[in-house]
Amino acid sequence: ALSAKQYFGCDQAFVVTNQEFTPSALRLAGSSGVQLIGREKLETMLNQYNSSSIENYLDDLEGSSEAVVQQEDELSDPTPLAE
């Protein structure tokens, strides 16, 4: 990650794993500015993302349901259209 960061001129570099990092990986990352995302941090990030996605989905679903109800109300309105 450090070599790629330097080669591509990136401001940040990350290493992501679904396991834990070795002590030497932790030392190297600490001295090189590479950010590590291990098992616990990854799980936390995914849970936050999934919770947010579910909330957004439910909000969208609720909004579309309200739009359908409004359309049905407009269709059943017995008021004649202005000519």
Secondary structure, DSSP 8 states (H G I E B T S, - for coil): -HHHHHHHT-S--EEE-SS---HHHHHHHHHHT-EEE-HHHHHHHHHHHHHHHHHHHHHHHHHHHHHHHHHHHHHT-------
